């Protein structure tokens, strides 16, 4: 394990556990500040690193640079929280059941309102898919700009990720981004989790200075497990920090958490996340990590998005398959993945689909070839 990654892992212990301060100082002093910043940026843990440096009393150029970024995060959090409340009230008044989702919800409920979590977008999820077109029209009428070549029912039927992005310039400064969800996952996943899981047991709680309907503890757990582990495969430290902090502050028993994970077929995802959470005070190197977790550690070290080239996509898919429950057919899951990425849709025009709706498999091959070709030519998103 490199010193830079070790420093980031130790920053969690310094900030949230009040431990490892001496080890953090020593590891930071031996790190390359440029690579440390690059890794912290990729992993989206710059506010945590800043708080650790602040606790350690290290007045370095990197500390001052991160201080400015941490202030920007706090300001953006405040604005996102205010706008989330406004939008939820707008939707609820129109008879649309909606909840805050991920993002600032995690800041409020897991970080207890401390601005230690990077989050750029507002996320809102509605309960009923059939109300999605009505909700989007309401948001557009409110001043949001829809980023899609189609709208209405066509948008709802063609969006494989069951979400759409919108922006507004209602406030001074950069536009606010809203990810609006009417479903939970891309359609190739086999996890039996729906928006109903997030609304089950929801109660009125304090949120951004208001009293709003918020997800229950079980729903919060499933959001984390699904998005960070089931989909994200624990490849970013921000997501692991979220999960580890939830586990440390939750009053639920390990048996309850295991049952919740089993209900959505994420037993191995849960065990892996729990194991990795226990490694946030690292005292051993790569050779002592469990074999199945080493691939995740390699992603942590590389610090590059798997969307940039085909090889990284394949490595991420290997991790994803390894995290599935034993009863899941990996072959069937790969077929679902290929069908999903080969679907002919007007929403993703950057990929060439010469076979239209006639062959998802061949469209998938062309898409992967496009990613490989563009990856060879240079950095590709």
C-alpha positions as CSV (number, residue, x, y, z in Angstrom):
1,X,0.0,0.0,0.0
2,X,1.4,3.4,-1.0
3,X,1.9,6.1,1.6
4,X,-0.6,8.4,-0.1
5,X,-3.4,5.8,0.1
6,X,-2.4,4.9,3.6
7,X,-2.7,8.6,4.6
8,X,-6.2,8.8,3.2
9,X,-7.3,5.7,5.1
10,X,-5.7,7.1,8.3
11,X,-7.6,10.4,7.8
12,X,-10.9,8.5,8.5
13,X,-9.6,7.4,11.9
14,X,-8.3,10.8,12.8
15,X,-11.5,12.6,12.0
16,X,-14.2,10.2,13.0
17,X,-12.5,7.9,15.6
18,X,-10.0,10.4,17.2
19,X,-7.2,7.8,16.6
20,X,-4.0,7.4,14.7
21,X,-3.0,11.0,14.9
22,X,0.7,10.3,15.2
23,X,0.6,7.7,12.4
24,X,-1.2,10.1,10.2
25,X,1.4,12.8,10.7
26,X,4.2,10.4,9.9
27,X,2.5,9.0,6.8
28,X,1.6,12.4,5.5
29,X,5.2,13.7,6.0
30,X,6.4,10.8,3.8
31,X,3.8,11.2,1.1
32,X,3.9,13.0,-2.3
33,X,1.5,16.0,-1.9
34,X,0.6,16.0,-5.6
35,X,-0.3,12.3,-5.7
36,X,-2.1,12.6,-2.4
37,X,-4.2,15.4,-3.7
38,X,-4.9,13.5,-6.9
39,X,-6.1,10.4,-5.0
40,X,-8.1,12.5,-2.6
41,X,-9.8,14.2,-5.5
42,X,-10.6,10.9,-7.3
43,X,-11.9,9.4,-4.0
44,X,-13.9,12.6,-3.2
45,X,-12.5,12.7,0.4
46,X,-10.9,16.1,0.3
47,X,-13.0,17.6,3.2
48,X,-12.0,14.6,5.4
49,X,-8.3,15.0,4.5
50,X,-8.6,18.7,5.3
51,X,-10.1,18.0,8.7
52,X,-7.4,15.4,9.5
53,X,-4.7,17.9,8.5
54,X,-6.4,20.5,10.7
55,X,-6.6,18.2,13.7
56,X,-2.9,17.3,13.2
57,X,-2.0,21.0,13.2
58,X,-0.2,20.7,9.8
59,X,-0.2,24.2,8.2
60,X,1.1,23.0,4.8
61,X,0.3,24.5,1.3
62,X,-2.0,21.5,0.7
63,X,-3.9,22.3,4.0
64,X,-4.6,25.9,2.8
65,X,-5.7,24.7,-0.6
66,X,-8.1,22.1,0.9
67,X,-9.4,24.7,3.3
68,X,-10.8,26.7,0.5
69,X,-12.4,23.6,-1.1
70,X,-13.9,22.6,2.2
71,X,-15.5,26.1,2.5
72,X,-17.0,25.6,-1.0
73,X,-18.4,22.2,0.0
74,X,-20.1,23.8,3.1
75,X,-21.6,26.6,1.0
76,X,-22.8,24.1,-1.6
77,X,-24.3,21.8,1.0
78,X,-26.2,24.7,2.5
79,X,-27.7,25.6,-0.8
80,X,-28.4,22.0,-1.8
81,X,-30.2,21.4,1.5
82,X,-32.3,24.6,1.0
83,X,-33.2,23.7,-2.6
84,X,-34.0,20.0,-1.7
85,X,-36.5,21.2,0.9
86,X,-38.1,23.6,-1.6
87,X,-38.4,20.9,-4.3
88,X,-39.8,18.3,-2.0
89,X,-42.5,20.7,-0.9
90,X,-43.2,21.6,-4.5
91,X,-43.7,17.9,-5.4
92,X,-45.7,17.0,-2.3
93,X,-48.1,19.9,-2.9
94,X,-48.8,18.4,-6.3
95,X,-49.6,15.1,-4.7
96,X,-46.3,13.4,-5.6
97,X,-44.6,11.3,-2.9
98,X,-40.9,12.2,-2.9
99,X,-37.9,11.8,-0.7
100,X,-34.3,13.1,-0.6
101,X,-32.0,10.4,-2.0
102,X,-28.3,9.9,-1.4
103,X,-26.1,13.1,-1.5
104,X,-27.2,15.6,1.1
105,X,-29.4,13.1,2.8
106,X,-26.2,11.2,3.8
107,X,-24.6,14.4,5.0
108,X,-27.6,15.1,7.3
109,X,-28.2,11.6,8.6
110,X,-24.8,9.9,8.6
111,X,-22.5,12.9,9.0
112,X,-25.0,14.7,11.3
113,X,-24.9,17.9,9.3
114,X,-21.1,18.2,9.3
115,X,-19.8,19.3,5.9
116,X,-17.2,16.5,5.6
117,X,-18.7,14.8,2.6
118,X,-18.2,15.9,-1.1
119,X,-21.6,16.1,-2.8
120,X,-22.3,18.2,-5.9
121,X,-25.8,17.2,-7.0
122,X,-29.2,17.2,-5.5
123,X,-30.9,13.8,-5.6
124,X,-34.6,13.2,-5.3
125,X,-36.6,10.0,-5.7
126,X,-40.3,9.6,-6.2
127,X,-42.3,6.6,-5.2
128,X,-44.4,5.9,-8.3
129,X,-43.0,5.7,-11.8
130,X,-46.3,6.7,-13.4
131,X,-45.9,10.1,-11.8
132,X,-42.4,10.7,-13.2
133,X,-43.6,12.6,-16.4
134,X,-45.9,14.8,-14.3
135,X,-43.0,15.6,-11.8
136,X,-40.5,16.4,-14.6
137,X,-43.0,18.8,-16.2
138,X,-43.5,20.4,-12.8
139,X,-39.8,20.9,-12.4
140,X,-39.4,22.3,-15.9
141,X,-42.3,24.8,-15.2
142,X,-40.4,25.7,-12.0
143,X,-37.4,26.8,-14.0
144,X,-35.3,23.7,-14.3
145,X,-33.7,22.8,-17.7
146,X,-34.1,19.2,-18.8
147,X,-31.0,17.7,-20.3
148,X,-32.5,15.1,-22.6
149,X,-33.3,15.0,-26.4
150,X,-36.8,13.6,-25.5
151,X,-39.3,14.2,-22.7
152,X,-42.5,12.9,-21.3
153,X,-43.4,9.2,-21.6
154,X,-40.7,8.7,-24.2
155,X,-38.1,9.8,-21.7
156,X,-39.4,7.6,-18.9
157,X,-39.5,4.5,-21.2
158,X,-36.0,5.1,-22.7
159,X,-33.9,6.1,-19.7
160,X,-32.2,2.8,-18.7
161,X,-30.9,4.2,-15.4
162,X,-34.4,5.4,-14.5
163,X,-33.2,8.9,-13.8
164,X,-32.6,12.2,-15.6
165,X,-30.5,15.3,-14.9
166,X,-31.8,18.8,-14.7
167,X,-30.2,22.1,-13.9
168,X,-31.3,25.5,-12.6
169,X,-29.7,29.0,-12.4
170,X,-32.2,30.1,-9.7
171,X,-29.3,31.1,-7.4
172,X,-26.1,33.1,-7.9
173,X,-23.0,31.1,-8.8
174,X,-22.7,27.9,-10.8
175,X,-25.9,26.1,-11.8
176,X,-27.5,23.6,-9.4
177,X,-27.7,20.0,-10.7
178,X,-30.6,17.8,-9.9
179,X,-30.7,14.1,-10.5
180,X,-34.3,13.1,-10.5
181,X,-35.1,9.3,-10.0
182,X,-38.2,7.3,-10.5
183,X,-36.4,3.9,-10.1
184,X,-33.4,2.6,-8.3
185,X,-30.9,0.9,-10.7
186,X,-29.9,0.3,-14.2
187,X,-32.0,-2.5,-15.6
188,X,-29.3,-5.2,-15.8
189,X,-29.0,-5.5,-12.0
190,X,-30.7,-8.4,-10.3
191,X,-31.1,-6.8,-6.9
192,X,-34.8,-6.9,-5.9
193,X,-34.8,-3.3,-4.6
194,X,-37.4,-0.8,-5.5
195,X,-38.4,2.8,-4.6
196,X,-41.0,1.3,-2.2
197,X,-38.1,0.1,-0.1
198,X,-37.1,3.7,0.5
199,X,-40.6,4.9,1.5
200,X,-41.3,1.9,3.8
201,X,-41.3,3.2,7.4
202,X,-40.5,6.8,6.4
203,X,-41.2,9.3,9.2
204,X,-41.1,13.1,9.6
205,X,-37.6,14.1,10.8
206,X,-35.4,17.2,11.0
207,X,-33.7,18.0,7.7
208,X,-31.9,21.2,6.7
209,X,-33.7,23.2,9.3
210,X,-37.2,21.8,8.4
211,X,-39.4,18.9,9.4
212,X,-39.7,16.6,6.4
213,X,-40.6,13.0,5.5
214,X,-37.3,11.1,5.5
215,X,-36.3,7.4,5.0
216,X,-36.1,5.0,7.9
217,X,-32.8,3.4,9.1
218,X,-33.4,0.3,7.0
219,X,-34.0,2.4,3.8
220,X,-30.9,4.4,4.5
221,X,-28.9,1.2,4.8
222,X,-30.2,-0.2,1.6
223,X,-29.5,3.1,-0.2
224,X,-25.8,2.9,0.9
225,X,-25.5,-0.8,0.2
226,X,-27.0,-0.6,-3.2
227,X,-25.4,2.5,-4.6
228,X,-22.0,2.2,-3.0
229,X,-21.5,-1.5,-2.9
230,X,-24.0,-3.2,-5.3
231,X,-23.4,-0.7,-8.1
232,X,-20.2,1.1,-7.1
233,X,-18.4,-2.0,-5.8
234,X,-16.7,0.0,-3.0
235,X,-14.3,1.5,-5.5
236,X,-14.2,5.0,-4.0
237,X,-13.2,5.8,-0.4
238,X,-16.0,8.4,0.0
239,X,-18.5,5.6,-0.4
240,X,-16.6,3.4,2.0
241,X,-16.4,6.3,4.5
242,X,-20.2,6.7,4.3
243,X,-20.8,3.1,5.0
244,X,-18.2,2.7,7.8
245,X,-19.6,5.8,9.5
246,X,-23.1,4.5,9.2
247,X,-22.1,1.2,10.7
248,X,-20.3,2.9,13.6
249,X,-23.3,5.1,14.5
250,X,-26.2,2.7,13.8
251,X,-28.0,1.2,16.8
252,X,-29.1,-1.8,14.7
253,X,-27.6,-5.2,15.4
254,X,-25.4,-7.0,13.0
255,X,-28.1,-9.6,12.6
256,X,-30.6,-7.0,11.5
257,X,-28.2,-5.5,9.0
258,X,-27.4,-9.0,7.6
259,X,-31.1,-9.7,7.2
260,X,-31.7,-6.4,5.4
261,X,-28.8,-7.2,3.0
262,X,-30.1,-10.7,2.4
263,X,-33.5,-9.4,1.5
264,X,-32.0,-7.5,-1.5
265,X,-29.5,-10.3,-2.4
266,X,-26.5,-8.3,-1.3
267,X,-25.1,-10.6,1.3
268,X,-21.6,-10.7,-0.2
269,X,-21.7,-7.0,-1.0
270,X,-22.5,-6.4,2.7
271,X,-19.8,-8.7,4.0
272,X,-17.2,-7.1,1.7
273,X,-18.2,-3.5,2.7
274,X,-18.1,-4.5,6.4
275,X,-14.6,-6.1,6.0
276,X,-13.2,-3.1,4.1
277,X,-14.7,-0.7,6.8
278,X,-12.6,-2.6,9.3
279,X,-9.4,-1.8,7.2
280,X,-9.8,1.9,7.7
281,X,-7.0,1.8,10.3
282,X,-4.5,0.0,8.1
283,X,-1.5,-1.6,9.7
284,X,-0.7,-4.2,7.1
285,X,0.1,-4.1,3.4
286,X,-1.4,-5.6,0.3
287,X,-0.1,-9.1,0.9
288,X,-2.3,-9.5,4.0
289,X,-5.6,-8.4,2.4
290,X,-8.1,-11.1,1.5
291,X,-7.6,-12.2,-2.1
292,X,-11.1,-11.1,-3.2
293,X,-10.6,-7.5,-1.9
294,X,-7.2,-7.0,-3.6
295,X,-8.8,-5.9,-6.9
296,X,-10.7,-3.2,-5.0
297,X,-7.5,-2.0,-3.3
298,X,-5.9,-1.8,-6.8
299,X,-8.7,0.5,-7.9
300,X,-8.1,2.6,-4.9
301,X,-4.4,2.9,-5.7
302,X,-4.9,3.7,-9.4
303,X,-7.3,6.5,-8.7
304,X,-8.9,6.6,-12.2
305,X,-12.5,6.2,-13.3
306,X,-13.4,2.9,-14.8
307,X,-15.3,4.8,-17.5
308,X,-12.0,6.0,-19.1
309,X,-11.1,2.8,-20.9
310,X,-12.4,-0.7,-21.8
311,X,-9.7,-2.5,-19.7
312,X,-10.8,-0.7,-16.5
313,X,-14.5,-1.4,-17.3
314,X,-13.6,-5.1,-17.6
315,X,-11.8,-5.1,-14.3
316,X,-14.7,-3.3,-12.6
317,X,-17.1,-5.9,-14.1
318,X,-14.9,-8.7,-12.7
319,X,-15.2,-7.1,-9.2
320,X,-19.0,-6.7,-9.7
321,X,-19.4,-10.3,-10.6
322,X,-17.3,-11.4,-7.6
323,X,-19.6,-9.5,-5.3
324,X,-22.7,-11.3,-6.3
325,X,-24.4,-14.0,-4.2
326,X,-23.4,-17.6,-5.1
327,X,-26.9,-18.4,-6.4
328,X,-26.6,-15.7,-9.1
329,X,-25.7,-16.9,-12.6
330,X,-22.8,-14.8,-13.8
331,X,-23.4,-15.8,-17.4
332,X,-27.0,-14.6,-17.2
333,X,-25.9,-11.4,-15.5
334,X,-23.4,-10.7,-18.3
335,X,-26.1,-11.3,-20.9
336,X,-28.3,-8.8,-19.1
337,X,-25.4,-6.3,-19.0
338,X,-24.7,-6.7,-22.8
339,X,-28.5,-6.3,-23.6
340,X,-28.7,-3.2,-21.4
341,X,-25.7,-1.5,-23.1
342,X,-26.8,-2.6,-26.5
343,X,-30.3,-1.1,-26.2
344,X,-31.1,1.4,-28.9
345,X,-32.1,4.6,-27.2
346,X,-32.1,8.3,-28.3
347,X,-30.8,9.3,-24.9
348,X,-27.2,8.3,-25.4
349,X,-26.2,9.6,-28.8
350,X,-22.4,9.5,-28.3
351,X,-22.4,5.7,-29.0
352,X,-22.8,4.5,-32.5
353,X,-25.6,1.8,-32.7
354,X,-25.6,0.7,-36.3
355,X,-28.0,-2.2,-35.7
356,X,-30.8,-0.1,-34.1
357,X,-33.3,-2.4,-32.3
358,X,-32.4,-5.4,-34.5
359,X,-29.4,-6.7,-32.4
360,X,-28.6,-5.5,-28.9
361,X,-25.6,-7.9,-28.8
362,X,-24.0,-6.4,-31.9
363,X,-24.7,-2.9,-30.6
364,X,-22.9,-3.8,-27.4
365,X,-19.8,-5.0,-29.3
366,X,-19.8,-1.7,-31.3
367,X,-20.2,0.3,-28.1
368,X,-17.3,-1.5,-26.3
369,X,-15.2,-1.0,-29.5
370,X,-15.9,2.7,-29.4
371,X,-14.8,3.0,-25.8
372,X,-11.6,1.1,-26.6
373,X,-10.8,3.2,-29.7
374,X,-11.4,6.5,-27.9
375,X,-9.4,5.2,-24.9
376,X,-6.4,4.5,-27.2
377,X,-6.7,8.0,-28.7
378,X,-6.5,9.7,-25.3
379,X,-8.4,10.2,-22.0
380,X,-12.1,9.4,-22.6
381,X,-15.2,9.9,-20.5
